[in-house]
Amino acid sequence: MTKELQLRGTRLDGKKKKILLAAGAAALGILGIAFLASLLLRVDMDQAREIALSAAGGGDIVGQSVDREGFWNEYSFQISNNGTWYEVELDSFGQVTELESDWDRDWSHGRWDWD
């Protein structure tokens, strides 16, 4: 005894089953390609460093960190540039998500000291 695949009380023949399976496989394929593309578009630490320096207008990196969240990274840089201090945060794709600046701040005790 074989059971037929049913959708809302209607029996599906072989052709309709194949169409549904093909549509499901296509949807999974598109999701897989999108996921792989997002992994390939991520920036590494060197690229993130260059983007942060560009956002701050140059200077010297006095502190940096990376926060790993599963497949994605968040980069944070502390930059000193001619008496101005910058904190620049970037997402995995190199987009600046936060940029703060202030004059004459001190990088002390290994942490950014914002008042």
C-alpha positions in Angstrom: 0.0 0.0 0.0 1.5 3.4 -1.0 0.5 6.7 0.4 0.2 9.7 -1.9 1.5 13.2 -0.9 -1.5 15.4 -0.1 -1.7 19.1 0.0 -4.9 20.6 1.5 -6.9 17.6 0.8 -5.9 17.2 -2.8 -3.9 14.3 -4.1 -0.8 15.2 -6.0 0.3 13.2 -9.0 3.9 12.4 -9.9 4.3 15.5 -12.1 3.1 17.9 -9.3 5.3 16.2 -6.8 8.3 16.7 -9.0 7.5 20.4 -9.5 7.2 20.9 -5.7 10.4 19.1 -5.1 12.2 21.1 -7.8 10.9 24.3 -6.3 12.0 23.4 -2.8 15.5 22.4 -4.1 15.8 25.6 -6.0 14.9 27.6 -2.9 17.5 25.8 -0.9 20.0 26.3 -3.6 19.4 30.0 -3.7 19.7 30.2 0.1 23.0 28.2 -0.1 24.4 30.5 -2.8 23.4 33.6 -0.8 25.1 32.2 2.3 28.3 31.3 0.5 28.4 34.7 -1.2 28.1 36.4 2.1 31.1 34.4 3.4 33.1 35.4 0.4 32.3 39.1 0.8 33.6 39.3 4.3 36.6 41.4 5.0 39.7 40.2 6.9 41.5 42.1 9.7 43.9 43.8 7.2 41.1 45.0 5.0 39.2 46.2 8.1 42.2 48.0 9.4 42.6 49.9 6.1 38.9 50.9 6.1 39.1 52.1 9.7 42.2 54.2 8.9 40.5 55.7 5.9 37.3 56.5 8.0 39.5 58.3 10.5 41.5 60.2 7.9 44.7 58.3 8.6 46.7 58.2 11.8 48.0 55.4 14.1 46.1 52.4 15.4 46.6 52.3 19.1 44.1 49.5 19.8 42.1 46.9 18.0 39.9 44.0 18.6 37.7 41.6 16.8 34.4 40.1 18.2 33.5 36.8 16.6 29.8 36.0 16.4 29.4 32.7 14.6 30.3 33.3 11.0 30.4 37.1 11.3 33.1 39.3 12.9 32.8 42.8 14.3 36.0 44.9 14.2 36.9 47.7 16.5 39.8 50.1 16.2 41.1 53.0 18.3 43.0 55.5 16.2 45.1 58.6 17.1 45.4 61.2 14.4 47.0 64.6 15.1 45.5 65.0 18.6 42.1 63.6 17.6 41.1 60.1 18.9 38.8 57.9 16.9 36.9 54.7 17.7 35.8 53.0 14.5 33.6 49.9 14.4 33.0 47.8 11.3 30.8 44.9 10.5 31.9 41.7 8.7 31.5 43.3 5.3 33.7 46.4 6.0 30.8 48.8 6.6 31.5 51.4 9.2 28.8 50.9 11.9 30.1 53.4 14.4 32.6 56.3 14.3 33.3 58.4 17.4 35.9 61.1 17.8 37.2 63.4 20.5 40.2 65.6 21.2 43.1 64.8 23.5 41.8 61.5 24.9 44.2 59.1 26.6 44.5 55.5 25.7 45.3 54.1 29.1 45.0 50.8 30.8 44.2 49.1 27.5 40.7 50.5 27.2 39.0 53.3 25.4 38.1 56.0 28.0 35.1 58.0 26.8 33.4 60.4 29.2 
